[in-house]
Amino acid sequence: MRGRRRQAGKHTSFPQSVKLKSGETVVFAYIVYKSRAHRDRVTAKVMKDKRVAKMMDPKAMPFDGKRMFWGGFKVLVDA
């Protein structure tokens, strides 16, 4: 898709969305929770963990947190 831009809000790619630079790699990860309540319990525990607090310092992160994005999804089909 080099050199061509798509309309914002329509379709994009991970490299385009984070403005990937030469020598960088895009990392995609996801977590599956049993339910929203389960996600909320896990998140609360993670945020209380002192080891995580140390990693949340923007100066200690191994990436530019301003270029990170995340989202939530709804199950459309559960097979």
Buried (B, 14 or more C-beta within 10 A) or exposed (E): EEEEEEEEEEEBEEBBEBEBEEEEEEEEEEEEEEEEEEBEEEEEEEEEEEEEEEEEEEEEEEEEEEEEEEEEEEEEEEE
